[in-house]
Amino acid sequence: MTSYATSSAKAEMSELRRLKTLLPPELQSWVMVEGTTEVNPPLLRTEEIGSDEVEVQIDLVKWEQFALDQRNLLFWHEVARIQNDTIPKEGWEMAALAIGLGGAVGELWVQDGLLLLLALALCGVSGWRLYQKNNGEKTLKTEIEADEKAIALATRFGYTLPNAYKSLGSALKTLVEVTPGRRQRRRYEARLAALKKSAAKAKAEAKSKRESRA
């Protein structure tokens, strides 16, 4: 008799293989799809793992809460972020900030003005990059853009436009319901509001085209 753990592992591997088939052909050779082994990870995380390789990590336990169509649209959102080149790069900023701060303290001690300026400049550059990475407004904008592209990807894979909007909208509603953190929940709510506006605009444009043909 097959144990529960074995059947669960097989189901997870099957889901990861299925998601791999949802990658556009041009991404399949360098985008990996893996289950995460972290404790309390985010539902989805996409990051560079090399100069020419990207990995989408999925919490497969939380993933089971979502219907198939919801999963597809959430996954295509991550694919869209890869295509838009808005995923986090290998982080050097924190290390540079630490080096800069350490250098500034050291140069204050030995009183070398030029090296102090260089250390402060390193702190400034790395600090600015960290601010840009964590700028909530900019991050939300890129997520909304990825939602729009996810809709386009869904239609590329055979979804009708209304069904693509419906699937992503219901997925975002579920995320709002299951997310405990208020800040993250507000971002999902903002994405949902933007998606509703986009869906209304698409519906009006489709209606206008039908009327012009009549």
C-alpha positions as CSV (number, residue, x, y, z in Angstrom):
1,M,0.0,0.0,0.0
2,T,1.3,3.4,-0.9
3,S,1.8,5.6,2.1
4,Y,0.2,9.0,2.5
5,A,3.7,10.7,2.5
6,T,4.6,8.9,-0.8
7,S,1.3,9.8,-2.5
8,S,1.6,13.4,-1.3
9,A,5.2,13.7,-2.6
10,K,4.0,12.3,-6.0
11,A,1.2,14.8,-6.1
12,E,3.6,17.7,-5.4
13,M,6.0,16.6,-8.1
14,S,3.1,16.3,-10.5
15,E,2.0,19.8,-9.8
16,L,5.5,21.2,-10.2
17,R,5.8,19.4,-13.6
18,R,2.4,20.8,-14.6
19,L,3.4,24.3,-13.7
20,K,6.6,23.9,-15.7
21,T,4.4,23.3,-18.8
22,L,2.7,26.7,-18.2
23,L,6.0,28.5,-18.8
24,P,6.2,30.1,-22.3
25,P,8.6,28.1,-24.5
26,E,11.2,30.9,-24.4
27,L,11.5,30.6,-20.6
28,Q,11.5,26.8,-20.1
29,S,15.2,26.2,-20.4
30,W,16.2,28.7,-17.6
31,V,13.3,29.1,-15.2
32,M,13.1,26.4,-12.5
33,V,9.9,25.6,-10.5
34,E,10.5,24.1,-7.1
35,G,8.7,23.5,-3.8
36,T,10.2,25.5,-0.9
37,T,11.6,23.9,2.2
38,E,11.5,27.1,4.4
39,V,9.6,27.4,7.6
40,N,6.5,29.7,7.1
41,P,7.5,30.9,3.6
42,P,5.5,33.1,1.3
43,L,3.2,31.4,-1.1
44,L,5.4,32.3,-4.1
45,R,8.9,33.7,-4.3
46,T,10.9,34.3,-7.5
47,E,14.5,35.1,-7.4
48,E,17.7,34.8,-9.4
49,I,19.9,31.9,-8.5
50,G,22.6,32.5,-11.0
51,S,23.6,34.8,-13.9
52,D,21.3,32.9,-16.3
53,E,18.8,31.0,-14.1
54,V,15.7,32.0,-12.2
55,E,13.8,29.9,-9.7
56,V,10.1,30.1,-8.7
57,Q,9.6,28.7,-5.2
58,I,6.2,27.6,-4.1
59,D,4.8,26.7,-0.7
60,L,2.9,23.6,-1.8
61,V,0.9,23.3,1.4
62,K,-0.6,26.8,1.0
63,W,-0.9,26.2,-2.7
64,E,-3.5,23.5,-2.1
65,Q,-5.9,26.2,-0.9
66,F,-6.3,27.5,-4.4
67,A,-8.4,26.2,-7.3
68,L,-6.5,25.1,-10.5
69,D,-7.4,28.3,-12.4
70,Q,-6.4,30.5,-9.5
71,R,-3.0,28.7,-9.3
72,N,-2.4,29.2,-13.0
73,L,-3.0,32.9,-12.8
74,L,-0.9,33.4,-9.7
75,F,1.9,31.4,-11.4
76,W,1.6,33.5,-14.5
77,H,1.9,36.6,-12.4
78,E,5.4,35.4,-11.4
79,V,6.2,34.6,-15.0
80,A,5.2,38.1,-15.9
81,R,7.5,39.5,-13.3
82,I,10.4,37.5,-14.9
83,Q,9.4,38.8,-18.3
84,N,9.2,42.3,-17.0
85,D,12.6,41.9,-15.3
86,T,11.3,43.1,-12.0
87,I,12.4,40.1,-9.8
88,P,15.0,40.8,-7.1
89,K,18.6,40.6,-8.3
90,E,21.4,39.1,-6.2
91,G,21.6,41.4,-3.3
92,W,24.9,43.3,-2.7
93,E,23.4,46.3,-1.1
94,M,23.3,45.1,2.5
95,A,26.9,43.9,2.3
96,A,28.0,47.2,0.7
97,L,26.1,49.2,3.4
98,A,27.8,47.2,6.2
99,I,31.2,47.7,4.6
100,G,30.6,51.4,4.1
101,L,29.4,51.9,7.7
102,G,32.3,49.9,9.0
103,G,34.7,51.9,6.9
104,A,33.3,55.2,7.9
105,V,33.6,54.3,11.6
106,G,37.2,53.2,11.0
107,E,38.2,56.3,9.0
108,L,36.7,58.5,11.7
109,W,39.1,56.8,14.1
110,V,42.2,57.3,11.9
111,Q,41.0,60.6,10.5
112,D,41.6,59.9,6.8
113,G,39.2,62.4,5.1
114,L,39.4,60.8,1.5
115,L,38.7,57.3,2.7
116,L,35.9,58.6,4.9
117,L,34.2,60.3,1.9
118,L,34.6,57.0,-0.1
119,A,33.0,55.0,2.7
120,L,30.1,57.5,3.0
121,A,29.6,57.4,-0.8
122,L,29.3,53.6,-0.6
123,C,26.8,53.9,2.2
124,G,24.8,56.4,0.1
125,V,24.7,54.3,-3.0
126,S,23.8,51.1,-1.3
127,G,21.2,52.9,0.9
128,W,19.5,54.4,-2.1
129,R,19.4,51.0,-3.9
130,L,17.8,49.4,-0.8
131,Y,15.2,52.2,-0.6
132,Q,14.4,51.7,-4.3
133,K,14.0,47.9,-3.7
134,N,11.7,48.4,-0.8
135,N,9.7,51.4,-2.1
136,G,6.1,50.2,-1.5
137,E,4.6,52.4,-4.3
138,K,7.0,51.3,-6.9
139,T,6.7,47.6,-5.9
140,L,2.9,47.8,-6.1
141,K,3.1,49.4,-9.6
142,T,5.3,46.5,-10.8
143,E,2.9,44.0,-9.3
144,I,-0.1,45.6,-11.0
145,E,1.8,45.5,-14.3
146,A,2.6,41.9,-13.8
147,D,-1.1,41.2,-13.2
148,E,-2.0,42.8,-16.5
149,K,0.7,40.7,-18.2
150,A,-0.6,37.5,-16.4
151,I,-4.0,38.1,-18.0
152,A,-2.3,38.3,-21.5
153,L,-0.4,35.1,-20.7
154,A,-3.6,33.3,-19.8
155,T,-5.2,34.3,-23.1
156,R,-2.1,33.0,-24.8
157,F,-2.7,29.6,-23.1
158,G,-6.3,29.5,-24.2
159,Y,-8.3,31.4,-21.5
160,T,-11.0,33.8,-22.6
161,L,-10.4,37.3,-21.3
162,P,-13.4,37.3,-18.9
163,N,-12.3,34.0,-17.4
164,A,-8.7,35.2,-17.0
165,Y,-9.9,38.2,-15.1
166,K,-12.3,36.1,-13.0
167,S,-9.6,33.6,-12.1
168,L,-7.0,36.1,-11.0
169,G,-9.6,38.2,-9.2
170,S,-10.8,35.2,-7.2
171,A,-7.2,34.3,-6.4
172,L,-6.5,37.8,-5.1
173,K,-9.7,37.7,-3.0
174,T,-8.5,34.4,-1.4
175,L,-5.1,36.0,-0.7
176,V,-6.9,38.9,1.0
177,E,-8.8,36.5,3.2
178,V,-5.9,34.2,4.2
179,T,-3.2,36.9,4.7
180,P,-2.8,37.9,8.4
181,G,-0.3,40.8,7.8
182,R,-2.2,44.0,7.3
183,R,0.4,45.6,5.1
184,Q,0.6,42.7,2.7
185,R,-3.2,42.3,2.7
186,R,-3.6,46.0,1.6
187,R,-1.3,45.3,-1.3
188,Y,-3.5,42.5,-2.4
189,E,-6.5,44.7,-2.0
190,A,-4.9,47.4,-4.1
191,R,-4.0,44.9,-6.8
192,L,-7.6,43.6,-6.7
193,A,-9.0,47.1,-7.1
194,A,-6.7,47.8,-10.0
195,L,-7.7,44.5,-11.6
196,K,-11.4,45.4,-11.3
197,K,-10.8,48.7,-13.1
198,S,-8.9,46.9,-15.8
199,A,-11.6,44.3,-16.3
200,A,-14.3,47.0,-16.5
201,K,-12.2,48.9,-19.2
202,A,-11.6,45.7,-21.2
203,K,-15.4,44.9,-21.0
204,A,-16.3,48.4,-22.2
205,E,-13.8,48.1,-25.1
206,A,-15.1,44.7,-26.1
207,K,-18.7,46.1,-26.1
208,S,-17.7,49.0,-28.2
209,K,-16.1,46.8,-30.8
210,R,-19.2,44.6,-31.0
211,E,-21.4,47.7,-31.5
212,S,-19.1,49.1,-34.2
213,R,-19.4,45.8,-36.1
214,A,-23.2,45.7,-35.8
